[in-house]
């Protein structure tokens, strides 16, 4: 279950893959970016959520298993959120 990795697609969100065979599992859409720059994405809450930034001032929190958006946190005036940090605690 924790044999996964997540990457920023730079095109429209994040993608989850299985580590041992690199097979795609699901997408986490964040919309079409205005700038194609990499953004950090990480697991949180004991790997139960996926958290990542955007180029339009939002931080996205997704359910890792379903891909459903849990929260969209607004930051600043719509600028780049390129770096995120998540706590290891639930």
Phi, psi and omega in degrees: 000324181263023180266046186236159168221155183233141181225154172280128180281346185067345182263316185201021178145218184233155178231141179255133180231157174274131187293316187289337179228005178058026178279140179290141179245313180190162176255156174235092187286138177236008181094171180282124182285154174273337177227132181269078178240145180292144177233146180286143176221142186212162172273149175220174178049059180057039179068019178273343179232156174246128183236130180207162182268187181208177176259010180235029171080015180243146170249128184255139175236120183242150169288124185296321184283320185261337185082002181289138176289132179261320181210148167235111182263125181272134182228129174064211186255029179095013181278190184288132170243091189264336184234134175229154175226138180236145179279150178281355182268147178279000000 
